[in-house]
Amino acid sequence: MIELIRQQVLPHFGITDCAKVSPLGNGHINDTFLVRSPQGKLVLQRINTQVFKMPEALVNNAKKIASHLQMKVACGDYQLSVVAPVLTMDNALYVDLADNGFWRAINYLPHSHSIEVVSNEQEAESAAKAFGHFSRALSDLDATDLEDVIPQFHHLPGRIAQLNQAATQDIVGRLVHCQHWVDFALAQTPLLDELALLAETLPLRTCHNDTKINNMLYDKRDMSSLAIIDLDTCMKGHLMYDFGDMVRTFTSPEEEDSTHLEKVEVRESIFAAICRGYLAELGDVLTVDEKRSLWLGARVICLMIGVRFLTDYLNGDSYFHVQHDTHNLERAANQFTLYQSLLKQQTTLKKYFQ
């Protein structure tokens, strides 16, 4: 892979020798590398075209969002750094090598640092505030100008249907190991009813759609918020899902693939910090129905990501990168446990929206 990058990809960006290429991050979908050369540093990604079947839409959306944010920076309305595309020598947004991959480059941000687990309220509040600041800056970008890179990405009924189909077909014979979790997920029909009632009242916004804690970079010099990254799934949607993914990835003291389920729970103080930070930025932007939807978004996302992990496990791990055969099952169990913790604490947690 490294030699392929040096010989066939980097020359398109004017890098022909002396480049050092190393893996970067631990994303589930794309392959990401840090490139060091005499010209400087850049981040190079091979887009997973099995997941992103319209990769041109992905890079076009990212360009539109970066341009809008850069305009906001120039006006003094956006205080974070902007992740922007690095063009090829032909001023293209990508390099398509057919069987050898679809590649794009973005600028490298020095002094950047990401975390996998939130340690304290300050980290949670600053990250939630940063994601809220990102959404606020994009609130005047017409969401319909963005293409759907993954149609119905946050469509819970569709995800439940996919799980049901995967369980029925059981193509790799794994259902016997997870029948209880399948039964649990398919029994969550009251959530589908609640979603159907509220979703139609919500405005379409430009959403990040993957607000994991490691998609907010800190400045390692002082641990201040530096940048929102991973714009791959930015498209139109509902902000309740961005809020929900923060709850999903900030509140547990364990990583999402931890098998220590007895430790997986929603930390109330971290949940409260998310609400403070997010609403401090977006409180006057959100409609009344959008504010009401945030609690629903937290539950939907925790359940839905568990459903997606479980579906991929039943389908033979064709979507998410895995390190071993039961990795997706472990992730699913982790997310369902977090969802159960939300339900157990709902009376206490809902007060932070008041």
Secondary structure in CASP SS format (residue, H / E / C, confidence):
PFRMAT SS
TARGET T0000
AUTHOR 0000-0000-0000
METHOD secondary structure of the structure
MODEL  1
M C 1.00
I H 1.00
E H 1.00
L H 1.00
I H 1.00
R H 1.00
Q H 1.00
Q H 1.00
V H 1.00
L H 1.00
P H 1.00
H H 1.00
F H 1.00
G C 1.00
I C 1.00
T C 1.00
D C 1.00
C C 1.00
A C 1.00
K E 1.00
V E 1.00
S E 1.00
P E 1.00
L C 1.00
G C 1.00
N C 1.00
G C 1.00
H C 1.00
I C 1.00
N C 1.00
D E 1.00
T E 1.00
F E 1.00
L E 1.00
V E 1.00
R E 1.00
S E 1.00
P C 1.00
Q C 1.00
G E 1.00
K E 1.00
L E 1.00
V E 1.00
L E 1.00
Q E 1.00
R E 1.00
I E 1.00
N C 1.00
T C 1.00
Q C 1.00
V C 1.00
F C 1.00
K C 1.00
M C 1.00
P H 1.00
E H 1.00
A H 1.00
L H 1.00
V H 1.00
N H 1.00
N H 1.00
A H 1.00
K H 1.00
K H 1.00
I H 1.00
A H 1.00
S H 1.00
H H 1.00
L H 1.00
Q H 1.00
M H 1.00
K H 1.00
V H 1.00
A H 1.00
C H 1.00
G C 1.00
D C 1.00
Y C 1.00
Q C 1.00
L C 1.00
S E 1.00
V C 1.00
V C 1.00
A C 1.00
P E 1.00
V E 1.00
L C 1.00
T C 1.00
M C 1.00
D C 1.00
N C 1.00
A C 1.00
L C 1.00
Y C 1.00
V E 1.00
D E 1.00
L C 1.00
A H 1.00
D H 1.00
N H 1.00
G C 1.00
F E 1.00
W E 1.00
R E 1.00
A E 1.00
I E 1.00
N E 1.00
Y C 1.00
L C 1.00
P C 1.00
H C 1.00
S E 1.00
H E 1.00
S C 1.00
I C 1.00
E C 1.00
V C 1.00
V C 1.00
S C 1.00
N C 1.00
E H 1.00
Q H 1.00
E H 1.00
A H 1.00
E H 1.00
S H 1.00
A H 1.00
A H 1.00
K H 1.00
A H 1.00
F H 1.00
G H 1.00
H H 1.00
F H 1.00
S H 1.00
R H 1.00
A H 1.00
L C 1.00
S C 1.00
D C 1.00
L C 1.00
D C 1.00
A H 1.00
T H 1.00
D H 1.00
L C 1.00
E C 1.00
D C 1.00
V C 1.00
I C 1.00
P C 1.00
Q C 1.00
F C 1.00
H C 1.00
H C 1.00
L H 1.00
P H 1.00
G H 1.00
R H 1.00
I H 1.00
A H 1.00
Q H 1.00
L H 1.00
N H 1.00
Q H 1.00
A H 1.00
A H 1.00
T H 1.00
Q H 1.00
D C 1.00
I C 1.00
V C 1.00
G C 1.00
R C 1.00
L H 1.00
V H 1.00
H H 1.00
C C 1.00
Q H 1.00
H H 1.00
W H 1.00
V H 1.00
D H 1.00
F H 1.00
A H 1.00
L H 1.00
A C 1.00
Q C 1.00
T H 1.00
P H 1.00
L H 1.00
L H 1.00
D H 1.00
E H 1.00
L H 1.00
A H 1.00
L H 1.00
L H 1.00
A H 1.00
E C 1.00
T C 1.00
L C 1.00
P C 1.00
L C 1.00
R E 1.00
T E 1.00
C E 1.00
H C 1.00
N C 1.00
D C 1.00
T C 1.00
K C 1.00
I H 1.00
N H 1.00
N H 1.00
M E 1.00
L E 1.00
Y E 1.00
D E 1.00
K C 1.00
R C 1.00
D C 1.00
M C 1.00
S E 1.00
S E 1.00
L E 1.00
A E 1.00
I E 1.00
I C 1.00
D C 1.00
L C 1.00
D C 1.00
T C 1.00
C C 1.00
M E 1.00
K E 1.00
G E 1.00
H C 1.00
L H 1.00
M H 1.00
Y H 1.00
D H 1.00
F H 1.00
G H 1.00
D H 1.00
M H 1.00
V H 1.00
R H 1.00
T H 1.00
F H 1.00
T C 1.00
S C 1.00
P C 1.00
E C 1.00
E C 1.00
E C 1.00
D C 1.00
S C 1.00
T C 1.00
H C 1.00
L H 1.00
E H 1.00
K H 1.00
V C 1.00
E C 1.00
V C 1.00
R C 1.00
E H 1.00
S H 1.00
I H 1.00
F H 1.00
A H 1.00
A H 1.00
I H 1.00
C H 1.00
R H 1.00
G H 1.00
Y H 1.00
L H 1.00
A H 1.00
E H 1.00
L H 1.00
G C 1.00
D C 1.00
V C 1.00
L C 1.00
T C 1.00
V H 1.00
D H 1.00
E H 1.00
K H 1.00
R H 1.00
S H 1.00
L H 1.00
W H 1.00
L H 1.00
G H 1.00
A H 1.00
R H 1.00
V H 1.00
I H 1.00
C H 1.00
L H 1.00
M H 1.00
I H 1.00
G H 1.00
V H 1.00
R H 1.00
F H 1.00
L H 1.00
T H 1.00
D H 1.00
Y H 1.00
L H 1.00
N C 1.00
G C 1.00
D C 1.00
S C 1.00
Y C 1.00
F C 1.00
H C 1.00
V C 1.00
Q C 1.00
H C 1.00
D C 1.00
T C 1.00
H H 1.00
N H 1.00
L H 1.00
E H 1.00
R H 1.00
A H 1.00
A H 1.00
N H 1.00
Q H 1.00
F H 1.00
T H 1.00
L H 1.00
Y H 1.00
Q H 1.00
S H 1.00
L H 1.00
L H 1.00
K H 1.00
Q C 1.00
Q H 1.00
T H 1.00
T H 1.00
L H 1.00
K H 1.00
K H 1.00
Y H 1.00
F H 1.00
Q C 1.00
END
